[in-house]
Amino acid sequence: MRLPGFLSICVLFSSLPCVAGPSCKVDVVFQHAPKRTAHLEQILTRAEAGERAAQFQAGLAFETGNGGEQDYAVAVKWYRKAADLGDAAAQNNLGGMFLRGLGVEQSDSEALRWYLRAAVEGYLPAQNNVGFMNASGRGTKANDVEATRWYERAAEKGYAPAQANLAFMYSQGRGVARDGNEAVRWYRKATAQNYAPAEYKLGLLYYEGSVIPQDL
């Protein structure tokens, strides 16, 4: 699992139907992408030789446009090569390409399939994304219990976005019994990692006083 060295960016799909609040976020994992064309050429040479890590980096470079031209179709090609070799980050990002319809025909079912492949390998961003798919009914029938189960798996390993999403589920009683104390506990775990969305939602809980005593 290649979490160290990665910056996990939660992408909010505000234009899509959404009922899960913080659960309406999926993680696209960006490593330090190539900054220079020469660097990208070196990566492509290694990728063409079948190096899995370089194939992921090539996909990343073409998705972000760092180091060269942005080309989603080429990004998908390299992500798929790395994903087929078992690279969990590539599987996760390939799922994101299907979810957003970038370089491929949009497909929730394909997005979920790739997220699941990475999630069962223990890749935390993908576990959070599988939770999102279940919470929002994307690629599968909406299932809050299953969503909570996936959020909890990643949250227990210290993944802040999943901790915030699990806290939200507790605050709303979705997939679990409504429990303000548990919501606060998980939000605090996420805020301890300086996860800004959790800081906002925790403050909102105290302000509204709906599941915990109001504290202004």
C-alpha positions as CSV (number, residue, x, y, z in Angstrom):
1,M,0.0,0.0,0.0
2,R,1.6,3.2,-1.2
3,L,0.0,5.9,1.1
4,P,3.2,7.6,2.2
5,G,4.3,10.1,-0.3
6,F,0.9,10.6,-1.7
7,L,-1.4,13.6,-1.4
8,S,-5.0,12.4,-1.2
9,I,-7.4,14.9,-2.7
10,C,-11.1,14.6,-2.1
11,V,-13.0,15.7,-5.2
12,L,-16.5,17.0,-4.5
13,F,-19.0,16.2,-7.3
14,S,-21.4,19.1,-6.5
15,S,-23.2,18.7,-9.9
16,L,-24.2,15.1,-9.1
17,P,-27.2,14.0,-7.1
18,C,-26.0,13.5,-3.5
19,V,-27.6,12.8,-0.2
20,A,-24.7,11.8,2.0
21,G,-23.0,15.1,2.8
22,P,-19.3,14.3,3.4
23,S,-19.9,10.9,1.9
24,C,-20.2,12.6,-1.5
25,K,-16.5,12.7,-1.9
26,V,-14.2,10.3,-3.6
27,D,-10.4,10.2,-3.4
28,V,-8.1,10.6,-6.4
29,V,-4.6,9.9,-5.3
30,F,-1.9,12.2,-6.7
31,Q,1.7,11.4,-6.1
32,H,4.4,14.0,-7.0
33,A,3.7,14.2,-10.7
34,P,6.5,14.9,-13.3
35,K,7.2,18.6,-13.5
36,R,9.5,18.5,-16.6
37,T,9.0,17.0,-20.0
38,A,12.4,15.3,-19.8
39,H,11.3,13.6,-16.6
40,L,8.1,12.4,-18.2
41,E,10.2,11.0,-21.1
42,Q,12.2,8.9,-18.6
43,I,9.0,7.7,-17.0
44,L,7.5,6.7,-20.3
45,T,10.6,4.7,-21.2
46,R,10.3,2.7,-18.0
47,A,6.5,2.4,-18.4
48,E,7.0,1.0,-21.9
49,A,9.4,-1.5,-20.5
50,G,6.6,-2.7,-18.2
51,E,7.5,-1.1,-14.9
52,R,4.3,-0.8,-12.9
53,A,5.2,2.2,-10.8
54,A,6.2,4.1,-13.9
55,Q,3.0,3.2,-15.6
56,F,1.1,4.7,-12.7
57,Q,3.2,7.8,-12.9
58,A,2.6,8.1,-16.6
59,G,-1.1,7.9,-16.1
60,L,-0.9,10.5,-13.4
61,A,1.2,12.8,-15.6
62,F,-1.4,12.6,-18.4
63,E,-4.3,13.0,-16.1
64,T,-2.9,16.2,-14.4
65,G,-1.0,17.6,-17.4
66,N,2.1,17.9,-15.4
67,G,5.2,17.3,-17.4
68,G,3.4,17.5,-20.7
69,E,0.0,17.5,-22.4
70,Q,-3.1,16.6,-20.5
71,D,-4.7,13.6,-22.2
72,Y,-7.3,11.6,-20.3
73,A,-7.5,8.8,-22.8
74,V,-3.7,8.2,-22.5
75,A,-4.0,8.5,-18.8
76,V,-6.6,5.8,-18.7
77,K,-4.3,3.6,-20.9
78,W,-1.4,3.8,-18.5
79,Y,-3.6,3.5,-15.4
80,R,-5.2,0.4,-16.8
81,K,-1.8,-1.2,-17.5
82,A,-0.6,-0.6,-14.0
83,A,-4.0,-1.6,-12.6
84,D,-3.9,-4.9,-14.5
85,L,-0.6,-5.5,-12.8
86,G,-2.1,-5.0,-9.4
87,D,-1.2,-1.4,-8.6
88,A,-3.8,-0.3,-6.1
89,A,-3.3,3.4,-6.6
90,A,-3.8,2.9,-10.3
91,Q,-6.9,0.8,-9.7
92,N,-8.3,3.6,-7.5
93,N,-7.5,6.4,-10.0
94,L,-8.9,4.3,-12.9
95,G,-12.1,4.0,-10.9
96,G,-12.1,7.7,-10.6
97,M,-11.8,8.1,-14.4
98,F,-14.8,5.9,-15.0
99,L,-16.8,7.7,-12.3
100,R,-16.1,11.1,-13.9
101,G,-16.2,9.9,-17.5
102,L,-12.7,11.2,-18.3
103,G,-11.0,9.4,-21.2
104,V,-13.6,6.6,-21.0
105,E,-17.3,6.3,-21.2
106,Q,-18.8,7.2,-17.8
107,S,-19.7,4.0,-15.9
108,D,-20.5,3.8,-12.2
109,S,-20.4,0.0,-12.3
110,E,-16.8,0.1,-13.8
111,A,-15.8,2.7,-11.2
112,L,-17.0,0.5,-8.4
113,R,-15.4,-2.6,-9.8
114,W,-12.0,-0.9,-9.8
115,Y,-12.5,0.7,-6.4
116,L,-13.3,-2.7,-5.0
117,R,-10.2,-4.3,-6.5
118,A,-8.1,-1.8,-4.7
119,A,-10.2,-1.8,-1.5
120,V,-9.9,-5.6,-1.0
121,E,-6.1,-5.2,-1.1
122,G,-6.4,-2.8,1.8
123,Y,-5.9,0.5,-0.1
124,L,-7.5,3.1,2.2
125,P,-8.6,5.7,-0.3
126,A,-10.3,3.0,-2.3
127,Q,-12.1,1.7,0.8
128,N,-13.4,5.2,1.4
129,N,-14.5,5.4,-2.2
130,V,-16.4,2.0,-2.0
131,G,-18.1,3.5,1.0
132,F,-19.1,6.5,-1.0
133,M,-20.4,4.4,-3.8
134,N,-22.6,2.4,-1.4
135,A,-23.8,5.5,0.4
136,S,-24.8,7.3,-2.7
137,G,-26.1,4.3,-4.7
138,R,-23.5,4.7,-7.5
139,G,-22.9,1.4,-9.3
140,T,-24.9,-0.5,-6.8
141,K,-28.1,-0.3,-4.8
142,A,-27.7,2.3,-2.0
143,N,-26.7,0.5,1.2
144,D,-25.8,2.5,4.2
145,V,-24.8,-0.5,6.3
146,E,-22.3,-1.6,3.6
147,A,-21.1,2.0,3.2
148,T,-20.5,2.3,7.0
149,R,-18.6,-1.0,7.0
150,W,-16.2,0.3,4.4
151,Y,-15.8,3.7,6.0
152,E,-15.0,2.0,9.3
153,R,-12.3,-0.3,7.8
154,A,-10.4,2.7,6.5
155,A,-11.2,4.9,9.5
156,E,-9.8,2.3,11.9
157,K,-6.5,2.4,10.0
158,G,-6.4,6.2,10.5
159,Y,-7.6,7.5,7.2
160,A,-9.0,11.0,7.9
161,P,-11.5,11.3,5.0
162,A,-13.1,7.9,6.0
163,Q,-13.1,9.0,9.7
164,A,-15.1,12.1,8.7
165,N,-17.5,10.1,6.6
166,L,-18.0,7.6,9.4
167,A,-18.7,10.5,11.8
168,F,-21.3,11.8,9.4
169,M,-23.0,8.4,9.2
170,Y,-23.2,8.3,13.1
171,S,-24.5,11.9,13.2
172,Q,-27.3,11.0,10.7
173,G,-28.0,7.5,11.9
174,R,-27.2,6.0,8.5
175,G,-26.1,2.4,8.6
176,V,-25.6,2.7,12.4
177,A,-27.6,3.9,15.3
178,R,-27.5,7.6,15.6
179,D,-24.9,8.5,18.1
180,G,-23.6,12.0,18.7
181,N,-20.8,10.9,20.9
182,E,-19.4,8.6,18.2
183,A,-19.8,11.3,15.6
184,V,-17.8,13.6,17.7
185,R,-15.2,11.0,18.4
186,W,-14.6,10.2,14.8
187,Y,-14.6,13.9,13.7
188,R,-12.0,14.6,16.4
189,K,-9.8,11.8,15.0
190,A,-10.0,13.4,11.6
191,T,-9.4,16.9,12.9
192,A,-6.3,15.7,14.8
193,Q,-4.9,15.1,11.3
194,N,-5.9,18.7,10.3
195,Y,-8.6,17.4,7.9
196,A,-10.5,20.6,7.2
197,P,-13.9,19.2,6.2
198,A,-14.0,17.4,9.6
199,E,-13.2,20.6,11.4
200,Y,-16.1,22.3,9.7
201,K,-18.6,19.5,10.3
202,L,-17.6,19.2,14.0
203,G,-18.1,22.9,14.5
204,L,-21.5,22.6,12.8
205,L,-22.5,19.7,15.2
206,Y,-21.8,21.9,18.2
207,Y,-23.5,24.9,16.6
208,E,-26.7,23.0,15.7
209,G,-26.9,21.0,18.9
210,S,-29.0,18.4,17.1
211,V,-27.1,15.2,18.3
212,I,-24.9,16.7,21.0
213,P,-25.4,19.6,23.4
214,Q,-25.1,23.0,21.7
215,D,-21.9,24.8,22.4
216,L,-21.6,28.3,21.0
